[in-house]
Each structure stands twice: as C-alpha cells, then as structure tokens.
Amino acid sequence: MLHRSWIRIALFVLSLALLGGALPAHAAPGKWPDKPVTLIVPYAPGGGTDIVSRLVAQKLSELWGQSVVVENRPGANGVIGTSHVAKSSADGYTLMMVVGSHAINPVLMKSMPYDTNAAFTPITRLAISPMVLVVSKKSPYKTLSDLVQAARKQPLGVGYSEGQTRLTGELFRQIGQLQTVSVPYKGGSQIMVDVIGGHLDMGFTSVLTAMPHVVGGNLRVIGVAADERMSIFPDAMTFKEAGLGGVESLNWYGLFGPAGLSPQVVSQINADLRRVTSDPAVAKQMQDQGASVVLTPPAQFGQFLTAETRKWAAVAQRGGIQPE
C-alpha cells in the first residue's frame, strides 16, 4: 500500500511539473513574429512600391529572424490585393504596402469592396516622394513658368495614367487657370514615350518612372509638386515658386494591417522600422528612389489619410470628375 501511495504521489508531482512547464507558453503572450509575415503589394512587380517593399522586407527579416515575404496581388488599381488584406486575420502576419491611390480610389470608384477608413489599421506612412511634371528634352518650355504662361494662352495636353496623376493634373489646371487637356494612358511608361516623341506636351508621373528617361537625356523634370525642390532634380521649380501654391501631390508609401491589429504589434513595427531605416545604406537606397523616409505615427497617418481623401474629392468635384 505504501509503495502504491508513493507511486501516486510521484505521478502527481510529475504531472504538476509538466503542467507548470506548459503554462507560461499559453498564459503569456508569445513573441511576435514567431512565423513568416506576408507583405501584400497590390501592384505589379518592379514598380516603386514593390522595390520599396522588398527593401523593407529584407531588413525586417534580418531583424526579426523571420521571413517577410512580399506577395504581389495586382489589379483594379490596388483594390484586389487590398481587399484580400481587409479580409485577413488581424494577427500581424498579413500586412500591406500601398501608395496614394489608396486614398483616391474611393473618390473615383462608384463601389468599393471595403471601407478605406474602417477596414484597415494604419501603421505608418513610411516615405514620401512628390509627383513631378516632365517635358521632352526638346520641349520649347525650359521652365515651369514658361509652360504655365503658354498653357494660359493655348490648350496643352497633359498625360495621366491613374487616379493620382489624373487629379494632380486637374489640380494644376484649376489653380493655374490653364487650358490644359487631360489625356488618359494605361501606364506611366506610355506617357513618357509620347512626351519624348513630341506627341504630348507634358505628363505627371512618379520620380521612379521619370528617372531612367531623365538620366538617358530624353526628358526634363520642370515641376515638383512639393514645398521644396529635390536634390536629384535641382533645376526643377516647385509649383509654389511658379506662383501655383497649393499644387502639392505626394506619392506616399503607407503600411497597413487589417482592422483590429494589436497596438503592441503596431508599436513594435514602428520601432523596428525606425531601426532598419536608420541604416545609412537604406536611407541612400530610398533617396535613389526619389523617396524621403518620414515614418508618420499611426494616429497622425490615419488623420492624413482622411485629409487626402477629402482633398482629392474636392478637386474631383470642382472639375466635374465623376466616379466610374
């Protein structure tokens, strides 16, 4: 009997030991991330968002000791991939990187499969890069002021390829009181071809799209839609310098998660992004993309997003641009 009692006691003690060892893993929250993270890029590979996302993903993978896998889900100006994230679990393992069109889609689209403000958790506006206005190297308009004066006297074509470039051109027309005519294109590269060939007077585009043609000597950047000039285009005036204050249009790279993402995860991602972007090599790579790291805090980023949508909605309304 005594022998059996000791066996029972030993088994009971052993079970307590095993249970005690298991409790901390369940009672305490686990370290995040403890498995690979998917970063959705709702645009085609090779574009500016894809390049920036892969740079960030590589650095975060090194820091976290977990893979950050960039997954491209292009279509419908970002809506397809973004919709996927809206339906994903808010556990921090599905994130997305978007650009300014994310705030403009609700303005130009009749119906959306998600609520842009309610379906996502803003994490940070990682970086900004202004829209630029380009003309052919052979263009008679040597400065932005030259072009503005000409566009007040005669109709000039301005190309656009998506929502933000379209509304930036419309804002330019409104504030400058110009006779510009909007010309739609399926992609920014096609705009560059027609501007270089002299078939189109000018076009709004991103720094990334313009850069190869500027370096190749076929294009000139004459306008920067920001408050300050850019070091990579030192001769390009800001619109404010040309008397068109208010023509500001920033390409921005924004990181989001699904609605309900843990504040602790949001805080950690922000802190870790500050660590990886403090690397001079990363800052240099971003600068080469024409982007400046800003790392806007989550609450401020959310406010910016709301303000952007309102701003571009007002531009569309004044210009009679209806959602399609």
N, C-alpha and C positions, 0 to 999 in steps of 0.2 A: 504493500500500500504506500509506504513511504517513498519507494522508488518511483511509483507511478505519479505521485504528487510532485516530485522534483521534475519529472519529465514535463508535466503540465505547466509548471512554473517556468521552466526553461523555454518551452514553446511560446508561452505568453510574452515573456521578455523579448524573445527574438522577434515576435510579430510587432511589438511596440517599437523596436529598433528600426525595423523595416519601414513601418508607417511613418516614424519620425523622420527618416531619411527622405521619404517621398513628399512629405508635407510642404517643405519650402518651395519645391518646384511648382506646386499648384496654388499655394497660398500667396506667394509673392509674384508680382508681375514679371514676366520674362524680359530679357534684354531684347530690345528692338534695334535692328532687324536680326532675326535668327534664321532667316532663309532668304533666297533671292528676291529682289524687288524689281517689278516691271515698270518701266517708264514709257508710257504711251506717247508717241509723237503722231498726232493726227494729220500728218502731211507726208508727202513723198520723201524717200531717202535723198540725201545730197543737198537739200536746201539749208537755209540758215538755221532753222530750228533744229533740224537733225544734227547739224555739225555741233552746235552749242550743247545739245542734249548728250551727245556721245562724249564730249569733253568732260562734262559734269559727271556723267555716269561712271566714266573711268576713274575719276578722282574719288568719288564716293565709294566705289567698290573697294579701292585700296584702303580707304579709311575704315569702312565698316567690316571688312573681311567677308563680305557677301557680294555676290554678283548683282549689279544693277543692269538689267537687260533692257535695251532700247528696242521698242516694238513699233514699227510704222503701221498706222491704220489710216491711210489717206482716203479722202472722198468728201464731197459736199462742203468744200471749204473748211474742213476740220470737224464737221458735225458728226461724221460716222465714228471716228475714234473717240471723240469727246463723249458721245452718247454711251459708248462702252464703259468709260470711266464712271459716268453718272450711275450706272447700274452695278458697279463693282462694290465689293465689301470695303467698309471704311476701316480696314485693319492696318493701313500703311504700306501694304505690299503692292498696291496699284496706284501709281501717280501719273500725272501728265504734264507735258510742257506745251504751252500754246503761245500764240502771238496776238497782236492787236485785233485780228479779225474775230477773236473770241467775244470781244465786247461789241463788235459791229454786226455780227450775224443776226442778233435779234432785231436790228434796225432794218435790215434788207431782206429778211426772210419772213414770209407770211406765217409759217408754223415751224415750231422747233420741238424736238422730242424731249426737251428738258428745259428747266428754268435756269437760265445762266447764272443768276444770283443765288438761288436756293439749292441747286444740285451739287455744289462743289464747296470744298474748304480751301480758301486762299492760303497759300503757304508763303510765297514771296514773289515779288517782281524781281527776277534775277538780274536782268540787264536791260538797257535801252539802246536804241540806235535810230537816229532820225531818218525819216524819208528824205530822199534827195530828188532834185529836178535835174534832168540831163538833157543835153542837146548834142547834136553832131559836132565833131571837131571842126567841121567845115561850116557850121552854122554862122549866119551873119550876126547873131546875138552873142556878144562876147561876155556880157554880164547879165545878171538877173534884172537889173534896172533897164537895160536895153530891151530885153524881152517883154517886160511889163509895159513899157511905152508902146511897143509895137502891137501888143495884144489889146490895147485900148483903142487902137485905130482900125484893126482888121481882125477877122476870125483866124485863130491859130489852133491847130489840132493838138490835144494833149491826151496821151495814151494812158489807159489804166488796165489792170489785169485782175483785180479782185476788189473786195469791199473797201479796204482802207485806202488803196491808191485812187479808187473812184471818188471817194468822199474827200480825200485830200485835194484832188483836182477841183472839185466843186467848191471847197472852202477857199482855195486860191482864186477862183473866178469871182466868188461873192465879195471877198474882202478887197480884191484888186479892181473890182468893177470892170472885168475884162470881157472880151468877146471870144473866149476860148470855147472850143467844141470838144466834148468828151468822145474819145474813140475807144471802144472796147476791144480787148485782146484776151486770148485764152491763157497767156502766160507772160511773165516779165521778159523772158528771153526774146519773144517775138516783137515786143515793143522796142527792145534795143536794136534789133535788126532793121526795123523800119526807120528808126531815128538815125541810125548810122547811114542808111541808104538814102536819106533825104526825103522819104515818103511821109514822115511825121515830124512836126515841128519840135515836139518835146514829149517827155514822159516822166511820170513819177514812179519811183521804184525804190528798192532797198539798196543799201550800200553793197551788200553781197552780190546782187545782180549786176550792179553797175561796174564794180571794181575791175573785173577782167578786161572790160572794154576801155576803161579809163587807162589802165596800165598798157593796153595794146595801142593806145594813141588814137582811138576812133571816137571816143565820147569825151565830153566835158561835163563835170558837175558844176552847175552855176547857182544852184539854190539848195540851202539846207533848212529843213523845217524844224529848227530848234532855236533856242535862245542864244547859243554860242556857235561859232564856227568850229569846224572839225579839223584836227591836226593833219588828217590824211588828205583833206581837200582844202588847203589853206587859202586858196583864191576864191572859193565859193562863198558868196554872201549868204547871210541869214535873210529870211523874208522881212524880218523887222528892219534890217539895215536898208532894205529896198522900199521901206515905207509901208510894208504889209504886216504890221504887228498883228498877231493872232493866228497867223498861218503856222501852226505848230502841229506836227504829226509824228509821233514816235512809234517805231517798231519796238515792241517790248516783248521780252521772253518771260512768261509767267508760269510758275509751278503751282499745281493744284492737286488736291486729293478729292475723293468723293465726300459728299456732305457727311458730317459727323465724325470726321477724323480727329483722333485724340489730340488735345492741346499739347500733351507731352511729346508726341511724335512730331507735331508741327514745330515745337520749340527746338527739338533736337536737330531736325533737318536744317532749320535756320542757322543754328550754331555751327553745325558741321559744314554748311555751305560757306560760312564766313572763314572757316579754317582752310578749306581747299582753294577758295578764290583769293586768299591772301598770298598764295604762291605767286611770285613774280612771273613765272613761266605761264601760268594760267591767265593772269591779267594781260600778258602780252598776246596770247592767242586770242583772247576776247577782243582786244584792241584791233588785231589784224582782221577781225570780222566786222570792224566798224562799230563795236558794241562797248558800252561802259557798264561795269558792274555797279549795281545800286543796292540790291538786297533790301527792298522795301519791307518793313514789318507787316505781319499778316493783316492786322486791323486797318492799317493805312492802305495796304494793297486792295483790300475789299472796297474801301471808300473810293480809291482811284478807279476801280473797275466800274462802279456805279456812275461816277462822273464822266467817264469816257463814253459810256452808252448814251447818256443824256446829251453830251456834246455833239456826237455824230448824228443823233436823232434830230437835233435842231438843224444841223446842216442839211440833212436829207429833206426835212420839211420845208425849209426855205427854198430849196432847189426843186421841189416838186418831185422828188425821187420816191417812188412807191415800192414797198416790199413786194417781192416776187415769189 
